[in-house]
Structure formats: structure tokens, C-alpha cells
Amino acid sequence: MTLLIQHCPACRRYQYHPRPLCAGCGNPDLWSVEAAGTGTVDSFTTVHRADVPYTVARVRLTEGPIVLTHLIGIPEPRCDQPVRLTWHEGLAVFTSE
């Protein structure tokens, strides 16, 4: 499995989530490219509502866009922590590098 993000060849901007036009320059000619699968934690919160707590985070991809995701296997996450994309039960999640 891969995480696809959009790339604008006109302004060289990457964006996620998919849109019909580039958010930077309005170009309709966007390419779908595979994300590197690395990034850093921008912010996070740990939810203690279920039997097992889980962490939701904003991760800034290496290419620049921010994705909302779960962190798995990181008992004490911190901002600016490097993370790597992995797949868990069909969902894109991030774990420590």
C-alpha cells in the first residue's frame, strides 16, 4: 500500500487531501505521487475514552502537507518527533522511525 499525495508541476507544491485544483496556484493539472512515508509530529493528543488509550496526531509529511492520523507504538510522543508511515488494519498510521 502507498499514500498518494498531489503534486503541482507549475508551482512545485504538494497537497493532501486531493482537490481538483492546486491550492497554491489554481493549476488543474495535478499529478498523484507516492509520499516518502516520513514526517514529523506537528501536534498530538492522547484519547483516554476507550479501554486502550490511542493517540491522534497531525503529522507534517516530508513533502510538506499535514495529515491527521494515529500514532502507534509511541508510548510518549513529542512534537517534532520523526515518524514513519506504516499500515495497520488497512489504515495509514505512523510509528517512530
Backbone as CSV, one residue per row, in Angstrom:
resi,resn,N_x,N_y,N_z,CA_x,CA_y,CA_z,C_x,C_y,C_z
1,MET,0.831,-1.176,0.000,0.000,0.000,0.000,0.877,1.241,0.000
2,THR,0.373,2.283,-0.606,1.105,3.536,-0.647,0.177,4.694,-0.326
3,LEU,0.739,5.776,0.159,-0.001,7.003,0.402,0.284,7.936,-0.765
4,LEU,-0.763,8.298,-1.503,-0.608,9.197,-2.630,-0.964,10.613,-2.214
5,ILE,-0.146,11.558,-2.666,-0.421,12.974,-2.460,-0.369,13.639,-3.830
6,GLN,-0.906,14.844,-3.930,-0.900,15.544,-5.206,0.312,16.463,-5.296
7,HIS,0.847,16.572,-6.512,1.975,17.466,-6.781,1.611,18.349,-7.956
8,CYS,1.876,19.637,-7.826,1.616,20.587,-8.904,2.925,20.854,-9.639
9,PRO,3.009,20.512,-10.922,4.250,20.762,-11.655,4.492,22.251,-11.916
10,ALA,3.433,23.067,-11.868,3.591,24.501,-12.145,4.286,25.233,-10.994
11,CYS,3.818,25.013,-9.755,4.407,25.733,-8.607,5.206,24.820,-7.680
12,ARG,5.253,23.535,-8.014,6.026,22.527,-7.276,5.520,22.299,-5.849
13,ARG,4.257,22.601,-5.613,3.655,22.418,-4.295,3.054,21.018,-4.192
14,TYR,3.149,20.423,-3.002,2.474,19.168,-2.695,1.244,19.493,-1.865
15,GLN,0.188,18.709,-2.028,-1.008,18.920,-1.211,-1.686,17.601,-0.895
16,TYR,-2.329,17.609,0.247,-3.129,16.482,0.694,-4.224,17.094,1.558
17,HIS,-5.327,16.804,1.268,-6.171,15.849,0.614,-6.362,16.236,-0.854
18,PRO,-6.762,15.273,-1.690,-6.919,15.547,-3.111,-7.967,16.622,-3.389
19,ARG,-7.631,17.509,-4.322,-8.517,18.590,-4.747,-8.455,18.680,-6.266
20,PRO,-9.448,19.314,-6.892,-9.413,19.422,-8.354,-8.406,20.452,-8.864
21,LEU,-8.008,21.394,-7.999,-7.061,22.447,-8.391,-5.961,22.558,-7.348
22,CYS,-4.806,23.064,-7.768,-3.716,23.328,-6.833,-4.145,24.444,-5.888
23,ALA,-3.962,24.232,-4.594,-4.318,25.251,-3.597,-3.373,26.448,-3.658
24,GLY,-2.208,26.275,-4.272,-1.236,27.363,-4.350,-1.411,28.273,-5.555
25,CYS,-1.647,27.661,-6.733,-1.691,28.471,-7.952,-2.940,28.257,-8.792
26,GLY,-3.786,27.311,-8.419,-5.023,27.068,-9.164,-4.875,26.191,-10.389
27,ASN,-3.708,25.639,-10.609,-3.450,24.775,-11.760,-4.307,23.503,-11.668
28,PRO,-5.039,23.148,-12.739,-5.840,21.921,-12.707,-5.051,20.659,-13.068
29,ASP,-3.820,20.818,-13.550,-3.000,19.686,-13.983,-2.151,19.184,-12.825
30,LEU,-2.729,18.336,-11.975,-2.029,17.820,-10.804,-1.627,16.366,-11.009
31,TRP,-0.486,16.004,-10.474,-0.007,14.635,-10.552,-0.198,13.968,-9.204
32,SER,-0.516,12.683,-9.205,-0.539,11.885,-7.984,0.814,11.218,-7.844
33,VAL,1.472,11.443,-6.718,2.796,10.866,-6.479,2.786,10.143,-5.138
34,GLU,3.667,9.188,-4.997,3.776,8.437,-3.750,4.535,9.271,-2.721
35,ALA,3.963,9.411,-1.535,4.635,10.128,-0.452,5.835,9.312,0.021
36,ALA,6.839,10.007,0.519,8.051,9.334,1.007,7.751,8.432,2.197
37,GLY,6.686,8.747,2.934,6.318,7.920,4.082,7.021,8.321,5.358
38,THR,7.600,9.511,5.364,8.250,10.026,6.561,7.718,11.406,6.877
39,GLY,7.866,11.800,8.128,7.423,13.126,8.530,7.761,13.375,9.978
40,THR,7.185,14.438,10.539,7.395,14.772,11.941,6.053,15.086,12.597
41,VAL,5.961,14.801,13.873,4.746,15.085,14.622,4.628,16.598,14.777
42,ASP,3.507,17.143,14.325,3.241,18.577,14.422,2.524,18.882,15.741
43,SER,1.528,18.083,16.084,0.815,18.164,17.363,0.100,16.835,17.576
44,PHE,-0.349,16.589,18.805,-0.999,15.313,19.089,-1.843,15.434,20.345
45,THR,-2.729,14.461,20.524,-3.483,14.307,21.756,-3.717,12.826,21.986
46,THR,-3.709,12.421,23.228,-3.992,11.029,23.565,-5.402,10.960,24.123
47,VAL,-6.211,10.094,23.539,-7.608,9.933,23.921,-7.694,8.782,24.919
48,HIS,-8.301,9.043,26.070,-8.413,8.037,27.127,-9.846,7.562,27.298
49,ARG,-10.633,7.597,26.265,-12.046,7.252,26.369,-12.304,5.751,26.245
50,ALA,-11.519,5.061,25.489,-11.711,3.622,25.268,-10.925,2.822,26.314
51,ASP,-11.054,1.497,26.249,-10.293,0.644,27.166,-8.793,0.847,26.989
52,VAL,-8.381,1.012,25.739,-6.972,1.229,25.433,-6.825,2.641,24.875
53,PRO,-6.029,3.495,25.525,-5.851,4.853,25.006,-5.227,4.832,23.615
54,TYR,-5.536,5.840,22.813,-4.932,5.958,21.492,-4.550,7.406,21.248
55,THR,-3.562,7.588,20.373,-3.035,8.921,20.111,-3.371,9.341,18.683
56,VAL,-3.978,10.509,18.571,-4.286,11.120,17.278,-3.287,12.253,17.082
57,ALA,-2.737,12.366,15.871,-1.702,13.375,15.642,-1.845,14.041,14.278
58,ARG,-1.336,15.255,14.227,-1.096,15.930,12.951,0.362,15.650,12.625
59,VAL,0.588,15.046,11.458,1.952,14.746,11.026,2.244,15.554,9.767
60,ARG,3.338,16.314,9.815,3.775,17.045,8.626,4.668,16.113,7.813
61,LEU,4.187,15.760,6.625,4.958,14.884,5.748,6.241,15.577,5.303
62,THR,7.229,14.805,4.930,8.492,15.346,4.436,8.253,16.300,3.266
63,GLU,7.236,16.000,2.457,6.924,16.840,1.295,6.232,18.154,1.684
64,GLY,5.712,18.254,2.923,5.097,19.490,3.378,3.663,19.421,3.860
65,PRO,2.769,18.664,3.190,1.382,18.624,3.659,1.245,18.006,5.049
66,ILE,0.161,18.370,5.729,-0.137,17.817,7.044,-1.269,16.801,6.902
67,VAL,-1.108,15.649,7.555,-2.157,14.623,7.570,-2.570,14.370,9.010
68,LEU,-3.841,14.072,9.202,-4.366,13.689,10.511,-4.339,12.173,10.569
69,THR,-3.763,11.603,11.620,-3.514,10.173,11.659,-3.440,9.667,13.099
70,HIS,-3.217,8.389,13.246,-2.968,7.780,14.553,-1.476,7.508,14.685
71,LEU,-0.978,7.589,15.903,0.387,7.156,16.203,0.285,5.814,16.908
72,ILE,1.098,4.867,16.489,1.076,3.524,17.070,2.485,3.167,17.536
73,GLY,2.565,2.578,18.721,3.853,2.121,19.236,4.753,3.243,19.726
74,ILE,4.167,4.390,20.048,4.942,5.515,20.580,4.345,5.854,21.948
75,PRO,4.892,5.299,23.028,4.290,5.493,24.347,4.328,6.943,24.835
76,GLU,5.361,7.695,24.464,5.470,9.092,24.880,5.805,9.961,23.670
77,PRO,4.800,10.274,22.844,5.078,11.089,21.658,5.477,12.510,22.056
78,ARG,6.165,13.185,21.124,6.540,14.574,21.350,6.507,15.309,20.015
79,CYS,6.300,16.594,20.074,6.299,17.401,18.857,7.691,17.382,18.231
80,ASP,7.733,17.447,16.914,8.959,17.403,16.105,9.625,16.023,16.102
81,GLN,8.950,15.009,16.639,9.484,13.651,16.630,9.384,13.077,15.216
82,PRO,10.467,12.509,14.679,10.394,11.871,13.362,9.545,10.608,13.420
83,VAL,8.712,10.414,12.403,7.848,9.238,12.322,7.866,8.678,10.911
84,ARG,7.435,7.423,10.811,7.409,6.714,9.524,6.030,6.112,9.314
85,LEU,5.577,6.158,8.077,4.285,5.603,7.684,4.319,4.085,7.738
86,THR,3.243,3.515,8.252,3.033,2.077,8.208,1.535,1.853,8.020
87,TRP,1.148,0.633,7.811,-0.268,0.313,7.599,-0.720,-0.633,8.684
88,HIS,-1.865,-0.320,9.300,-2.414,-1.134,10.377,-3.901,-1.330,10.095
89,GLU,-4.283,-2.578,9.853,-5.677,-2.925,9.542,-6.228,-2.070,8.392
90,GLY,-5.391,-1.851,7.383,-5.812,-1.121,6.191,-5.784,0.387,6.318
91,LEU,-5.356,0.910,7.471,-5.305,2.354,7.675,-3.864,2.839,7.714
92,ALA,-3.631,4.020,7.161,-2.313,4.638,7.237,-2.123,5.186,8.643
93,VAL,-1.086,4.743,9.336,-0.752,5.216,10.677,0.741,5.502,10.689
94,PHE,1.211,6.157,11.723,2.630,6.462,11.821,3.196,5.876,13.096
95,THR,4.465,5.474,13.035,5.185,4.918,14.161,6.554,5.595,14.224
96,SER,7.282,5.403,15.297,8.588,6.052,15.414,9.547,5.502,14.379
97,GLU,10.473,6.364,13.947,11.445,5.957,12.921,12.478,5.018,13.483
